[in-house]
């Protein structure tokens, strides 16, 4: 048995998703005439309450085009020290756009202190880069950022003349996890998107599509982003093949994210209390486990030998997703418990 818990990016398209892909109506998206891409863009723009959306090959490109659509050369964006847009996207905004990141410390929920944000905003002075944008990320390591924080941080940005961008790589997980009783996840998505001028959403993580993200925002912002996407090599031709997978995912894979969240809690419960492990379980589909010093490499090797894949060595990340079920989670739990000599 292989249980791949490295990331929710490892999912394979379902049979029904493949059928949707093969029956998609196609055109040339660079000319704007791929009907499936156009349908996806209209759909996701409506879901996020924005005027327009732009299909992108990846979340990295979506965030890059969003930042560069908001900022010009010599501008600056405020971002978390460990945020994906700063730490894990190759410094693209600085490399391609001469846009300076201003990283700030974050707490365990990924939040920057409001006072730190306010202090980091530069005065209008030729000595300084021009602060133009605040970037946040939701979920953060599996945690859902509270509306109170999102509201306060984005209002602070607006009051100081900044635009706001959300890296919503797992915002569908956030929507499912934080929807009020009786509230639909997509209605909840709209509420969270309303805090931001632009939102990047990903289809290739929990939703299980093979690729793709979308940048959502005003028609003017998306027009700028389209030009940047072309320069970044993101202008695709018959992209409707991939857009069809994303459309299918929006229709069929959003509410089922609750199953991934439940499996993450099952995993955490099964490992809780083992000597040498400290759990930092989250609200959605990601569980972090800190391993006692010296045990990490041996545990990872043992897991791999038994068909369980995770990321990390000391702090291990376990991600549940479409291609993991209860049997797989229970197998992973049993493998870990055997390593520590605990009963099943």
C-alpha positions, 0 to 999 in steps of 0.5 A, a space after each residue: 500500500 502506498 499512502 502519499 501524504 506529502 501534499 494535496 498536489 499529488 492527486 490524480 484526476 478522477 475518471 469523471 474529471 478525465 471524461 469532462 476534460 476529453 469532452 471539453 469544447 476548445 478554442 485558442 485561449 490566447 485569442 480569448 476564444 476557448 469557451 471552456 476557459 471563458 466559462 471557468 473564468 466567469 464562474 470563478 469571478 462570480 464565486 469570488 464576487 469579482 468583475 473578472 478572472 484569469 486562468 493561470 497554469 499555476 498558483 505561483 504565476 497567479 500570485 506573480 501576475 497579481 502582485 505585478 498588476 498591483 505594483 510597479 518597479 520600485 514599489 513594495 508589498 508587505 508579506 509574511 516572513 514565511 508566506 508562500 509568495 515571499 519564501 517559496 516562489 523564487 523571488 519572482 516579484 523582485 526578479 521579474 518586476 523589481 517589486 521589493 518584498 517587505 517580509 514581517 514576522 508571523 505568529 502560529 496562525 500566520 498573522 502579522 501584527 497590525 502594529 508591525 504592518 502599520 510601521 512597515 508602510 513607508 512614508 512618501 519619500 524618495 528614500 523609500 520604496 513605495 508601499 503599495 500592497 498587503 499580501 495575506 494567505 489563507 489557509 495558513 499551515 492548515 489554519 483558517 484566518 479569522 474574519 476579525 483579523 482579515 477585516 482589521 488587516 485589510 481595513 488598515 491597508 485600505 486606510 493607508 492607501 494600499 491594495 490587498 491580495 489573498 494567496 488563496 491556494 487552499 481558500 476552498 479548505 478555509 471556506 469549508 472549514 469555517 462555513 456557518 451551520 447551514 451556510 454553503 461553502 461557496 457563499 463562505 468563499 465569497 465572504 472571505 474574498 470580499 475582504 480583498 482587491 484580488 484573490 488567487 484560487 488554486 484548483 490543483 490542491 484539494 480540488 484535485 485538478 491536474 493543474 491551474 489557478 485563477 486570479 480574480 479581481 477588477 476588470 482593470 486589474 485582470 487586463 493588466 494581469 493578462 499582459 503580464 501573464 503573456 510576458 511570463 509565458 502563461 498564454 496557453 492555447 487549447 487550455 480548455 482541457 485543463 479548465 474543464 477539470 477545474 470546472 468539474 472540481 468546482 461542481 463536485 469536489 468542494 464540499 467533499 473537502 470536509 472528508 479530508 479535514 476529518 481524515 486529518 483529525 483521524 490521523 492526529 487522534 491516532 498519533 496523539 500521546 506517542 512519546 517523541 511526537 508533538 502534534 500541531 494539528 490544524 483545522 483543515 487537511 494539514 497536520 504538523 508533527 514535531 519529532 524528538 531530536 535524532 528520531 526524524 530521519 529514522 522515522 521518515 525512512 521507516 515510513 517510506 519503507 512501509 509505503 507512507 510518504 511525508 515531507 520534512 525530517 524534524 517537523 513532519 507535514 502530513 496532508 490528506 486529500 482526494 486520493 487518501 482514505 480511512 484505510 490509508 490513514 489507519 495504515 500510516 498510524 499503525 506504521 508510526 505506532 510500530 516505530 515507537 513500539 506502541 500497540 496498534 
